[in-house]
Amino acid sequence: MTRTQQEIIIQGYKALVDSLGVIDAIKFIQYYSPGKGDYTKERHQWLDNKSLDDVFTEIKKLQDDDTNEYEEIIE
């Protein structure tokens, strides 16, 4: 059975509300916004001038710092 995108979106929102309740579902939707801009174009501004070693160094530093940003409380 093929569903339309609209049907899938409606079912997804229903599953979210059924699982979290209305208020927490709204908080979740507000927290996860699609963002803005053109990532593909913008990444060239910060990646084109970095070497692969620079990228690996930054990844290692992020792993060492691991702040686990998703452990916050959303109110």
Protein Blocks (a to p, Z undefined) as FASTA:
>chain_A
ZZdfklmmmmmmmmmmmmnommlmmmmmmmmcgbecjfklmmmmmmmmpcfklmmmmmmm
mmmmonolmlcccZZ
